[in-house]
């Protein structure tokens, strides 16, 4: 292998390692941000008597006129 090939391979490996470290740092920060709020229990939100289905609020049907 020539010196130019070795230099190119080293540069590619170095850039790959920098990318891996950067991605790991970003993923670790995201996991920390998500996990830091998980200590408190999550309670479902209720909206003034509206029934909920699997955590998603259900829109009540429109009332029919009683004329």
Backbone bond lengths (Angstrom), bond angles and torsions (degrees), N, CA, C in turn:
res aa  C-N    CA-C-N  psi(-1)  N-CA   C-N-CA  omega(-1)  CA-C   N-CA-C  phi
1 X - - - 1.446 - - 1.524 109.00 -
2 X 1.278 115.68 143.47 1.457 120.17 -179.54 1.528 110.18 -85.17
3 X 1.300 115.34 168.97 1.466 121.32 178.95 1.525 110.45 -64.23
4 X 1.329 117.22 -37.44 1.473 121.09 -179.55 1.527 110.42 -65.35
5 X 1.332 117.18 -38.76 1.460 119.74 178.55 1.525 110.51 -66.44
6 X 1.346 116.66 -43.47 1.462 119.84 179.38 1.524 111.41 -62.42
7 X 1.308 116.64 -40.47 1.466 120.83 179.19 1.526 110.45 -64.88
8 X 1.323 116.82 -41.78 1.463 120.35 178.88 1.518 112.33 -64.91
9 X 1.329 116.33 -40.77 1.467 120.25 179.17 1.519 110.06 -66.29
10 X 1.334 117.18 -43.55 1.466 120.49 179.51 1.525 110.81 -62.28
11 X 1.330 116.41 -40.65 1.465 120.18 179.63 1.528 110.34 -64.60
12 X 1.333 116.92 -42.67 1.462 120.47 -179.89 1.526 110.94 -64.83
13 X 1.323 117.04 -42.38 1.469 120.65 179.44 1.524 110.08 -65.55
14 X 1.333 117.60 -41.25 1.462 121.50 179.56 1.527 110.43 -62.99
15 X 1.331 117.39 -43.30 1.464 120.39 179.15 1.524 111.27 -65.99
16 X 1.326 116.25 -37.32 1.462 119.79 177.52 1.523 110.80 -64.58
17 X 1.324 116.95 -42.59 1.460 119.85 179.19 1.526 111.62 -65.48
18 X 1.323 117.73 -38.97 1.462 120.75 177.03 1.532 109.80 -63.43
19 X 1.324 117.47 -41.80 1.472 121.03 179.26 1.527 110.77 -64.65
20 X 1.325 117.36 -40.97 1.471 120.88 179.65 1.525 110.39 -64.54
21 X 1.332 117.25 -43.10 1.462 120.50 179.27 1.526 110.45 -64.81
22 X 1.317 117.67 -41.40 1.466 120.80 179.85 1.526 110.99 -64.92
23 X 1.312 117.05 -43.67 1.470 120.19 179.73 1.524 111.22 -65.88
24 X 1.315 116.57 -38.68 1.464 120.36 178.31 1.523 110.56 -64.39
25 X 1.327 116.66 -40.47 1.462 120.20 178.94 1.524 110.98 -65.00
26 X 1.314 117.28 -42.61 1.466 120.67 179.63 1.525 110.54 -66.15
27 X 1.329 117.23 -43.99 1.461 120.48 179.56 1.525 110.99 -65.51
28 X 1.316 116.93 -38.46 1.466 119.90 177.67 1.512 111.72 -65.71
29 X 1.326 117.19 -40.67 1.456 120.53 177.42 1.513 111.98 -64.81
30 X 1.320 116.84 -39.70 1.465 120.38 178.58 1.523 110.60 -66.61
31 X 1.321 117.26 -41.66 1.466 120.42 178.65 1.519 110.72 -64.84
32 X 1.328 117.35 -38.67 1.457 120.47 177.69 1.520 111.05 -65.89
33 X 1.322 117.12 -42.17 1.469 120.49 -179.52 1.513 111.35 -64.30
34 X 1.310 117.16 -38.23 1.462 120.75 -179.96 1.520 110.49 -73.44
35 X 1.318 117.28 -39.80 1.458 121.45 -175.08 1.515 112.57 -78.00
36 X 1.327 119.35 -22.84 1.459 120.76 -175.31 1.526 112.22 -67.05
37 X 1.317 118.82 -26.78 1.461 121.48 -179.86 1.520 112.95 -93.74
38 X 1.320 118.23 1.30 1.460 119.60 -174.25 1.522 112.99 -85.28
39 X 1.339 119.20 2.84 1.458 120.34 -179.12 1.526 111.24 -73.37
40 X 1.321 117.74 -31.86 1.451 121.22 179.50 1.527 109.89 -86.31
41 X 1.335 117.27 138.84 1.464 118.46 178.58 1.526 111.17 -67.94
42 X 1.301 115.68 145.26 1.458 121.18 -179.23 1.521 108.11 -93.83
43 X 1.320 116.11 125.23 1.459 120.33 177.37 1.519 108.55 -106.96
44 X 1.314 117.38 140.52 1.464 119.06 179.91 1.528 110.87 -67.30
45 X 1.314 114.80 144.42 1.455 120.20 -179.16 1.520 109.48 -86.73
46 X 1.324 116.40 131.66 1.462 120.07 177.46 1.519 108.50 -112.39
47 X 1.312 115.81 145.07 1.456 121.69 -177.64 1.517 108.39 -119.95
48 X 1.297 117.52 93.21 1.467 125.46 171.81 1.522 114.08 37.90
49 X 1.306 117.76 57.69 1.448 121.36 174.46 1.513 115.49 84.36
50 X 1.312 119.26 5.45 1.461 120.91 178.35 1.517 108.21 -80.31
51 X 1.324 116.41 129.26 1.459 120.72 -179.70 1.520 110.28 -69.44
52 X 1.317 116.00 151.43 1.452 120.21 179.13 1.519 109.75 -116.47
53 X 1.321 115.77 146.01 1.453 121.79 178.30 1.516 108.06 -126.77
54 X 1.320 116.99 108.94 1.466 123.09 -178.95 1.527 111.74 56.97
55 X 1.321 117.22 36.11 1.448 120.62 176.97 1.518 114.42 86.26
56 X 1.319 118.29 -10.98 1.464 120.40 178.89 1.516 108.69 -96.69
57 X 1.321 118.15 129.62 1.468 119.43 -179.68 1.527 110.99 -66.80
58 X 1.310 114.14 140.15 1.463 120.50 179.71 1.527 107.91 -100.23
59 X 1.308 116.53 127.33 1.467 120.65 -179.84 1.524 108.09 -75.17
60 X 1.329 117.90 126.44 1.466 119.59 179.65 1.530 110.28 -68.00
61 X 1.335 116.85 148.59 1.470 119.02 179.31 1.532 109.71 -67.09
62 X 1.334 114.48 153.05 1.463 119.32 179.33 1.534 108.88 -71.32
63 X 1.313 116.72 136.89 1.481 118.20 179.75 1.537 111.02 -68.06
64 X 1.314 114.40 145.92 1.459 119.04 178.13 1.525 108.92 -86.41
65 X 1.305 117.78 145.04 1.475 119.09 178.85 1.523 111.15 -64.88
66 X 1.333 115.71 143.81 1.470 120.28 -178.71 1.514 111.93 -106.57
67 X 1.316 118.15 30.26 1.476 121.21 -179.00 1.481 110.25 -68.73
